[in-house]
Amino acid sequence: MDDEARNFQIMQVSELLIQDKISLNEQDPAKLQKYYDYAQKEFSLSGDDSVDLVNETFLYLTIKNAKDIDPLQDGDKFGAGFS
């Protein structure tokens, strides 16, 4: 999948999360299931791929909403795996 398609998917899921006013720290699997199911249905993803997409969307929104943080310098604070 190219970056443009992946970014489109992330934006679609992020709009749904924002609309539903879901906390960026949400960990309840029952609440997250709605977004996993959405990603599977809308983008024809497997279960694991839908979880990855939703997690990546949460990371995107967290970094987007962070003030004065450079994700390349402080990525480990987000669990992004880069620092």
All heavy atoms as an XYZ file, in Angstrom:
667
protein
N       0.848     -1.172      0.000
C       0.000      0.000      0.000
C       0.897      1.240      0.000
O       1.879      1.299      0.724
C      -0.875     -0.014      1.244
C      -1.683      1.244      1.429
S      -2.640      1.310      2.940
C      -3.415     -0.259      2.966
N       0.532      2.204     -0.803
C       1.336      3.416     -0.859
C       0.978      4.356      0.298
O      -0.037      4.188      0.977
C       1.217      4.105     -2.213
C      -0.182      4.632     -2.514
O      -0.968      4.873     -1.580
O      -0.486      4.831     -3.696
N       1.842      5.335      0.519
C       1.661      6.276      1.627
C       0.362      7.064      1.517
O      -0.291      7.324      2.530
C       2.834      7.258      1.696
C       4.106      6.611      2.215
O       4.024      5.514      2.812
O       5.180      7.198      2.023
N      -0.009      7.439      0.316
C      -1.226      8.228      0.127
C      -2.467      7.448      0.567
O      -3.339      7.989      1.254
C      -1.362      8.662     -1.330
C      -2.477      9.662     -1.555
C      -2.484     10.200     -2.977
O      -1.397     10.425     -3.538
O      -3.592     10.380     -3.506
N      -2.522      6.182      0.201
C      -3.665      5.346      0.598
C      -3.675      5.144      2.111
O      -4.734      5.217      2.747
C      -3.608      4.011     -0.123
N      -2.512      4.903      2.696
C      -2.430      4.708      4.152
C      -2.830      5.989      4.877
O      -3.566      5.943      5.867
C      -1.011      4.291      4.539
C      -0.846      3.961      6.003
C      -1.604      2.730      6.377
N      -1.227      2.281      7.702
C      -1.534      1.110      8.175
N      -2.209      0.259      7.450
N      -1.178      0.760      9.388
N      -2.362      7.122      4.405
C      -2.723      8.399      5.028
C      -4.221      8.657      4.938
O      -4.828      9.170      5.886
C      -1.951      9.550      4.380
C      -0.480      9.518      4.715
O      -0.057      8.869      5.663
N       0.316     10.201      3.913
N      -4.834      8.293      3.821
C      -6.279      8.435      3.671
C      -7.000      7.597      4.728
O      -7.948      8.065      5.365
C      -6.716      8.009      2.261
C      -8.207      7.995      2.087
C      -8.908      9.184      1.900
C      -8.915      6.796      2.129
C     -10.291      9.168      1.746
C     -10.297      6.778      1.975
C     -10.988      7.966      1.788
N      -6.556      6.362      4.907
C      -7.177      5.496      5.902
C      -7.028      6.069      7.307
O      -7.986      6.075      8.091
C      -6.562      4.094      5.844
C      -6.892      3.355      4.582
C      -6.188      2.017      4.489
O      -5.267      1.709      5.247
N      -6.622      1.188      3.535
N      -5.844      6.564      7.621
C      -5.609      7.160      8.937
C      -6.523      8.369      9.152
O      -7.104      8.530     10.226
C      -4.121      7.549      9.101
C      -3.281      6.275      9.212
C      -3.906      8.459     10.309
C      -1.792      6.505      9.140
N      -6.683      9.178      8.135
C      -7.545     10.359      8.264
C      -9.000      9.951      8.466
O      -9.723     10.571      9.254
C      -7.394     11.275      7.057
C      -6.013     11.900      6.931
S      -5.421     12.716      8.438
C      -6.606     14.016      8.576
N      -9.453      8.911      7.781
C     -10.838      8.447      7.934
C     -11.079      7.955      9.360
O     -12.085      8.292      9.974
C     -11.145      7.334      6.934
C     -11.171      7.786      5.491
C     -12.255      8.813      5.225
O     -11.972      9.968      4.998
N     -13.489      8.385      5.267
N     -10.157      7.159      9.872
C     -10.312      6.636     11.236
C     -10.191      7.772     12.246
O     -10.949      7.826     13.220
C      -9.287      5.515     11.521
C      -9.352      5.069     12.979
C      -9.522      4.325     10.596
N      -9.282      8.716     12.007
C      -9.116      9.826     12.953
C     -10.379     10.688     13.014
O     -10.765     11.141     14.098
C      -7.886     10.677     12.618
O      -8.060     11.403     11.431
N     -11.025     10.892     11.889
C     -12.283     11.664     11.889
C     -13.342     10.967     12.735
O     -14.081     11.622     13.477
C     -12.787     11.874     10.461
C     -11.961     12.861      9.676
C     -12.378     12.969      8.217
O     -13.451     12.445      7.848
O     -11.623     13.564      7.442
N     -13.407      9.652     12.649
C     -14.371      8.894     13.445
C     -14.037      8.983     14.936
O     -14.923      9.186     15.771
C     -14.389      7.438     12.980
C     -15.432      6.524     13.595
C     -16.850      7.054     13.355
C     -15.293      5.123     13.029
N     -12.761      8.851     15.277
C     -12.349      8.951     16.674
C     -12.668     10.332     17.246
O     -13.162     10.442     18.375
C     -10.852      8.673     16.809
C     -10.402      7.238     16.551
C      -8.889      7.174     16.442
C     -10.905      6.319     17.644
N     -12.407     11.365     16.480
C     -12.677     12.734     16.922
C     -14.182     12.947     17.073
O     -14.642     13.521     18.065
C     -12.054     13.757     15.951
C     -10.524     13.702     16.050
C     -12.574     15.157     16.223
C      -9.802     14.424     14.932
N     -14.929     12.478     16.107
C     -16.393     12.616     16.142
C     -16.972     11.936     17.389
O     -17.882     12.464     18.024
C     -16.990     11.991     14.890
C     -18.493     11.969     14.841
C     -19.000     11.257     13.591
O     -18.332     11.217     12.575
N     -20.172     10.679     13.689
N     -16.421     10.780     17.737
C     -16.902     10.025     18.895
C     -16.305     10.523     20.215
O     -16.649     10.018     21.280
C     -16.598      8.545     18.730
C     -17.427      7.885     17.646
O     -18.408      8.506     17.165
O     -17.101      6.739     17.274
N     -15.373     11.477     20.128
C     -14.717     12.054     21.311
C     -14.042     10.984     22.169
O     -14.160     10.972     23.392
C     -15.702     12.874     22.134
C     -16.264     14.047     21.363
C     -17.236     14.852     22.158
C     -17.747     15.982     21.275
N     -18.868     16.676     21.835
N     -13.322     10.097     21.503
C     -12.597      9.031     22.187
C     -11.274      9.585     22.713
O     -10.557     10.283     22.008
C     -12.326      7.853     21.219
C     -13.633      7.212     20.785
C     -11.392      6.825     21.840
C     -14.410      6.559     21.900
N     -10.974      9.255     23.956
C      -9.710      9.666     24.557
C      -8.549      9.046     23.781
O      -8.609      7.882     23.369
C      -9.652      9.206     26.010
O      -8.349      9.332     26.520
N      -7.492      9.816     23.614
C      -6.313      9.292     22.925
C      -5.582      8.264     23.771
O      -4.672      7.591     23.290
C      -5.371     10.433     22.544
C      -5.938     11.430     21.540
C      -4.916     12.509     21.215
C      -6.393     10.731     20.269
N      -5.990      8.120     25.026
C      -5.400      7.126     25.919
C      -6.309      5.913     26.111
O      -6.071      5.104     27.002
C      -5.107      7.757     27.281
C      -4.101      8.878     27.166
O      -3.089      8.733     26.501
N      -4.373      9.987     27.800
N      -7.343      5.806     25.298
C      -8.318      4.718     25.452
C      -7.640      3.359     25.322
O      -6.872      3.133     24.387
C      -9.424      4.842     24.400
C     -10.535      3.842     24.573
C     -11.220      3.946     25.905
O     -11.859      4.985     26.170
O     -11.106      2.993     26.696
N      -7.925      2.472     26.256
C      -7.347      1.133     26.244
C      -8.400      0.030     26.312
O      -8.055     -1.144     26.217
C      -6.389      0.978     27.438
C      -5.217      1.915     27.407
C      -4.281      1.638     26.257
O      -3.955      0.481     25.976
N      -3.841      2.663     25.564
N      -9.662      0.394     26.473
C     -10.734     -0.589     26.626
C     -10.976     -1.309     25.302
O     -11.435     -0.703     24.331
C     -12.005      0.108     27.096
C     -13.164     -0.840     27.342
O     -13.051     -2.037     27.026
O     -14.196     -0.371     27.859
N     -10.682     -2.615     25.251
C     -10.856     -3.359     23.995
C     -12.288     -3.315     23.454
O     -12.480     -3.311     22.240
C     -10.463     -4.788     24.365
C      -9.632     -4.664     25.592
C     -10.132     -3.445     26.314
N     -13.260     -3.267     24.338
C     -14.660     -3.219     23.888
C     -14.943     -1.917     23.135
O     -15.652     -1.929     22.122
C     -15.600     -3.365     25.084
N     -14.395     -0.813     23.611
C     -14.596      0.474     22.930
C     -13.803      0.537     21.628
O     -14.269      1.084     20.634
C     -14.185      1.632     23.842
C     -15.130      1.839     24.996
C     -14.711      3.027     25.829
C     -15.633      3.210     27.022
N     -15.219      4.330     27.860
N     -12.613     -0.024     21.633
C     -11.760      0.015     20.445
C     -12.255     -0.908     19.342
O     -11.962     -0.677     18.168
C     -10.326     -0.332     20.823
C      -9.640      0.658     21.762
C      -8.285      0.126     22.190
C      -9.525      2.024     21.128
N     -13.021     -1.915     19.705
C     -13.503     -2.887     18.723
C     -14.287     -2.211     17.597
O     -14.208     -2.618     16.437
C     -14.349     -3.961     19.404
C     -14.694     -5.108     18.479
C     -13.460     -5.869     18.017
O     -12.590     -6.215     18.819
N     -13.369     -6.125     16.722
N     -15.024     -1.171     17.927
C     -15.799     -0.438     16.914
C     -14.880      0.062     15.796
O     -15.215     -0.014     14.615
C     -16.513      0.747     17.565
C     -17.175      1.682     16.579
C     -17.806      2.875     17.268
C     -18.413      3.818     16.263
N     -19.045      4.984     16.896
N     -13.716      0.558     16.164
C     -12.791      1.144     15.189
C     -12.047      0.048     14.418
O     -11.766      0.220     13.233
C     -11.847      2.119     15.901
C     -12.675      3.104     16.676
C     -12.855      2.972     18.042
C     -13.383      4.105     16.017
C     -13.672      3.832     18.748
C     -14.213      4.967     16.708
C     -14.355      4.829     18.068
O     -15.197      5.673     18.763
N     -11.755     -1.067     15.089
C     -11.156     -2.200     14.388
C     -12.130     -2.730     13.330
O     -11.739     -2.981     12.186
C     -10.807     -3.339     15.354
C      -9.863     -2.980     16.478
C      -9.955     -3.608     17.705
C      -8.863     -2.016     16.315
C      -9.089     -3.307     18.740
C      -7.994     -1.701     17.348
C      -8.116     -2.350     18.562
O      -7.263     -2.044     19.582
N     -13.398     -2.861     13.744
C     -14.417     -3.352     12.806
C     -14.609     -2.389     11.635
O     -14.755     -2.819     10.492
C     -15.757     -3.556     13.526
C     -15.718     -4.690     14.528
O     -14.789     -5.524     14.481
O     -16.629     -4.735     15.392
N     -14.591     -1.100     11.930
C     -14.733     -0.083     10.881
C     -13.605     -0.231      9.857
O     -13.847     -0.238      8.647
C     -14.726      1.314     11.501
C     -14.678      2.431     10.494
C     -15.838      2.878      9.867
C     -13.478      3.045     10.156
C     -15.802      3.909      8.934
C     -13.437      4.064      9.223
C     -14.592      4.500      8.624
O     -14.544      5.516      7.701
N     -12.375     -0.337     10.345
C     -11.218     -0.446      9.454
C     -11.291     -1.723      8.622
O     -10.995     -1.704      7.427
C      -9.920     -0.401     10.264
N     -11.719     -2.818      9.231
C     -11.838     -4.077      8.489
C     -12.873     -3.953      7.381
O     -12.633     -4.387      6.258
C     -12.239     -5.217      9.429
C     -11.102     -5.705     10.287
C     -11.543     -6.820     11.219
O     -12.533     -6.698     11.923
N     -10.792     -7.905     11.217
N     -14.006     -3.357      7.707
C     -15.101     -3.255      6.740
C     -14.789     -2.245      5.635
O     -14.945     -2.533      4.447
C     -16.383     -2.852      7.466
C     -17.571     -2.718      6.549
C     -18.806     -2.285      7.309
C     -19.935     -1.993      6.336
N     -21.033     -1.283      6.958
N     -14.367     -1.057      6.023
C     -14.159      0.028      5.058
C     -12.954     -0.183      4.152
O     -12.964      0.243      3.000
C     -14.008      1.366      5.786
C     -15.277      1.873      6.428
C     -16.383      2.157      5.423
O     -16.113      2.808      4.394
O     -17.512      1.698      5.664
N     -11.910     -0.811      4.676
C     -10.660     -0.912      3.926
C     -10.270     -2.351      3.617
O      -9.152     -2.605      3.161
C      -9.535     -0.216      4.697
C      -9.881      1.185      5.128
C      -9.869      1.532      6.466
C     -10.263      2.145      4.203
C     -10.196      2.817      6.876
C     -10.594      3.431      4.607
C     -10.563      3.766      5.949
N     -11.164     -3.281      3.908
C     -10.915     -4.709      3.647
C      -9.600     -5.180      4.266
O      -8.788     -5.836      3.606
C     -10.918     -4.977      2.144
O     -12.145     -4.605      1.573
N      -9.408     -4.857      5.529
C      -8.186     -5.232      6.233
C      -8.428     -6.480      7.073
O      -9.545     -6.765      7.485
C      -7.728     -4.098      7.150
C      -7.364     -2.774      6.495
C      -7.030     -1.737      7.557
C      -6.198     -2.945      5.542
N      -7.350     -7.182      7.348
C      -7.417     -8.313      8.274
C      -7.544     -7.763      9.694
O      -7.367     -6.561      9.926
C      -6.147     -9.158      8.158
O      -5.033     -8.443      8.682
N      -7.809     -8.639     10.638
C      -7.913     -8.212     12.037
C      -6.650     -7.542     12.536
O      -6.703     -6.473     13.145
N      -5.497     -8.161     12.277
C      -4.226     -7.589     12.732
C      -3.931     -6.257     12.043
O      -3.454     -5.318     12.678
C      -3.068     -8.557     12.475
C      -3.100     -9.756     13.405
O      -3.781     -9.697     14.456
O      -2.434    -10.767     13.079
N      -4.223     -6.172     10.755
C      -3.971     -4.926     10.025
C      -4.887     -3.806     10.502
O      -4.488     -2.645     10.541
C      -4.138     -5.136      8.522
C      -3.001     -5.944      7.915
O      -1.925     -6.052      8.546
O      -3.196     -6.483      6.805
N      -6.115     -4.151     10.877
C      -7.028     -3.118     11.377
C      -6.556     -2.595     12.727
O      -6.636     -1.395     12.995
C      -8.461     -3.635     11.457
O      -8.617     -4.605     12.461
N      -6.032     -3.475     13.579
C      -5.490     -3.054     14.874
C      -4.288     -2.139     14.648
O      -4.163     -1.083     15.290
C      -5.108     -4.280     15.737
C      -4.320     -3.862     16.968
C      -6.355     -5.056     16.143
N      -3.418     -2.508     13.723
C      -2.256     -1.673     13.406
C      -2.685     -0.295     12.914
O      -2.110      0.724     13.311
C      -1.372     -2.334     12.344
C      -0.623     -3.541     12.868
O      -0.538     -3.716     14.100
O      -0.126     -4.325     12.023
N      -3.700     -0.252     12.055
C      -4.174      1.026     11.520
C      -4.745      1.902     12.624
O      -4.431      3.099     12.703
C      -5.221      0.802     10.429
C      -5.838      2.085      9.850
C      -4.791      2.912      9.111
C      -7.006      1.754      8.945
N      -5.558      1.336     13.482
C      -6.154      2.122     14.575
C      -5.061      2.613     15.522
O      -5.062      3.785     15.931
C      -7.238      1.306     15.312
C      -7.704      2.027     16.570
C      -8.420      1.035     14.379
N      -4.105      1.751     15.843
C      -2.998      2.174     16.708
C      -2.181      3.288     16.063
O      -1.773      4.245     16.730
C      -2.106      0.990     17.057
C      -2.791      0.014     17.991
O      -3.762      0.351     18.659
N      -2.288     -1.204     18.025
N      -1.936      3.170     14.777
C      -1.196      4.205     14.061
C      -1.983      5.519     14.047
O      -1.409      6.604     14.139
C      -0.898      3.749     12.640
C       0.057      4.648     11.900
C       0.466      4.094     10.549
O       0.293      2.881     10.279
O       0.977      4.892      9.734
N      -3.294      5.414     13.963
C      -4.143      6.604     13.992
C      -4.063      7.290     15.353
O      -3.968      8.521     15.426
C      -5.600      6.243     13.651
O      -5.629      5.615     12.373
C      -6.478      7.477     13.636
N      -4.087      6.512     16.427
C      -3.932      7.096     17.762
C      -2.575      7.784     17.886
O      -2.484      8.881     18.451
C      -4.084      6.032     18.849
C      -5.500      5.789     19.270
C      -6.170      4.642     18.877
C      -6.174      6.705     20.074
C      -7.479      4.408     19.265
C      -7.480      6.476     20.464
C      -8.139      5.330     20.067
N      -1.536      7.164     17.366
C      -0.202      7.772     17.393
C      -0.196      9.082     16.616
O       0.311     10.098     17.086
C       0.836      6.808     16.823
C       2.259      7.344     16.705
C       2.816      7.719     18.064
C       3.142      6.315     16.026
N      -0.792      9.076     15.429
C      -0.878     10.287     14.607
C      -1.580     11.410     15.373
O      -1.094     12.535     15.421
C      -1.626      9.978     13.309
C      -2.142     11.211     12.604
C      -1.276     12.051     11.905
C      -3.492     11.559     12.655
C      -1.746     13.189     11.277
C      -3.964     12.692     12.032
C      -3.090     13.511     11.345
O      -3.556     14.648     10.730
N      -2.716     11.105     15.975
C      -3.471     12.139     16.697
C      -2.719     12.632     17.929
O      -2.759     13.824     18.245
C      -4.850     11.602     17.099
C      -5.834     11.418     15.958
C      -7.081     10.674     16.438
C      -6.213     12.752     15.327
N      -2.021     11.736     18.605
C      -1.244     12.130     19.782
C      -0.127     13.088     19.389
O       0.071     14.124     20.022
C      -0.668     10.878     20.485
O      -1.750     10.037     20.881
C       0.140     11.271     21.701
N       0.591     12.745     18.346
C       1.682     13.613     17.889
C       1.124     14.923     17.352
O       1.668     15.997     17.627
C       2.542     12.895     16.829
C       3.318     11.757     17.490
C       3.504     13.872     16.157
C       4.060     10.866     16.523
N       0.022     14.850     16.611
C      -0.593     16.052     16.053
C      -1.023     17.021     17.157
O      -0.879     18.234     17.020
C      -1.808     15.659     15.211
C      -2.537     16.831     14.599
C      -3.735     16.355     13.812
C      -4.558     17.554     13.394
N      -5.892     17.188     12.983
N      -1.511     16.495     18.261
C      -2.011     17.324     19.350
C      -0.935     17.715     20.358
O      -1.206     18.497     21.271
C      -3.160     16.617     20.070
C      -4.371     16.491     19.187
O      -4.643     17.350     18.368
N      -5.105     15.403     19.342
N       0.265     17.167     20.230
C       1.355     17.496     21.144
C       1.877     18.890     20.820
O       2.025     19.266     19.665
C       2.466     16.471     21.015
N       2.131     19.622     21.841
C       2.638     20.984     21.670
C       4.154     20.989     21.867
O       4.670     20.398     22.805
C       1.977     21.901     22.675
C       0.461     21.863     22.575
C      -0.130     23.216     22.728
C      -1.615     23.231     22.726
N      -2.302     22.712     21.616
N       4.843     21.649     20.974
C       6.287     21.858     21.096
C       7.085     20.561     21.245
O       8.050     20.502     21.993
C       6.602     22.789     22.271
C       5.969     24.150     22.110
O       5.918     24.639     20.967
O       5.508     24.726     23.111
N       6.677     19.541     20.541
C       7.420     18.287     20.590
C       7.803     17.895     19.170
O       6.980     17.905     18.268
C       6.590     17.168     21.251
C       6.395     17.502     22.724
C       7.253     15.826     21.078
C       5.658     16.457     23.507
N       9.053     17.580     19.006
C       9.558     17.104     17.734
C       9.510     15.576     17.759
O      10.234     14.948     18.531
C      10.993     17.580     17.537
C      11.615     17.096     16.242
O      10.947     16.355     15.485
O      12.776     17.450     15.982
N       8.635     14.960     16.953
C       8.502     13.506     17.004
C       9.794     12.756     16.692
O       9.986     11.645     17.161
C       7.432     13.196     15.974
C       7.174     14.432     15.230
C       7.772     15.567     15.980
N      10.698     13.351     15.933
C      11.957     12.674     15.638
C      12.893     12.701     16.840
O      13.688     11.779     17.029
C      12.632     13.310     14.424
C      11.869     13.142     13.112
C      12.598     13.867     11.982
C      11.663     11.683     12.774
N      12.788     13.743     17.655
C      13.618     13.833     18.850
C      12.980     13.133     20.046
O      13.682     12.591     20.891
C      13.876     15.308     19.209
C      14.673     16.064     18.182
C      16.071     15.490     18.032
O      16.706     15.124     19.004
N      16.557     15.407     16.808
N      11.658     13.169     20.120
C      10.947     12.669     21.293
C      10.005     11.521     20.971
O       9.049     11.278     21.707
C      10.150     13.821     21.927
C      11.039     14.966     22.363
O      12.089     14.700     22.976
O      10.686     16.131     22.100
N      10.246     10.796     19.887
C       9.352      9.724     19.466
C       9.175      8.635     20.495
O       8.107      8.031     20.586
N      10.204      8.401     21.300
C      10.092      7.342     22.310
C       9.037      7.667     23.364
O       8.504      6.779     24.002
C      11.448      7.073     22.972
C      12.048      8.301     23.629
O      11.792      9.429     23.168
O      12.775      8.102     24.616
N       8.683      8.928     23.515
C       7.635      9.319     24.468
C       6.265      8.851     23.998
O       5.327      8.774     24.775
C       7.607     10.837     24.669
C       8.836     11.361     25.353
C       8.780     12.844     25.518
C      10.056     13.370     26.133
N      10.068     14.817     26.217
N       6.139      8.554     22.719
C       4.876      8.117     22.141
C       4.867      6.619     21.869
O       3.918      6.110     21.298
C       4.603      8.858     20.832
C       4.497     10.342     21.018
C       5.547     11.175     20.709
C       3.329     10.908     21.508
C       5.450     12.533     20.880
C       3.230     12.267     21.693
C       4.280     13.090     21.373
N       5.911      5.940     22.227
C       5.990      4.527     21.941
C       6.127      4.244     20.448
O       5.748      3.188     19.965
N       6.662      5.213     19.726
C       6.736      5.099     18.274
C       7.891      4.227     17.821
O       7.922      3.781     16.688
C       6.875      6.485     17.652
N       8.848      3.993     18.691
C       9.947      3.145     18.316
C      11.039      3.864     17.562
O      11.962      3.249     17.068
N      10.957      5.167     17.454
C      12.059      5.908     16.853
C      12.466      7.014     17.808
O      11.674      7.525     18.559
C      11.693      6.493     15.481
C      10.426      7.300     15.445
C      10.391      8.634     15.843
C       9.236      6.718     15.021
C       9.223      9.375     15.795
C       8.059      7.454     14.981
C       8.064      8.773     15.370
N      13.745      7.309     17.812
C      14.242      8.348     18.708
C      15.493      8.960     18.121
O      16.027      8.485     17.167
C      14.529      7.770     20.094
O      15.424      6.702     20.028
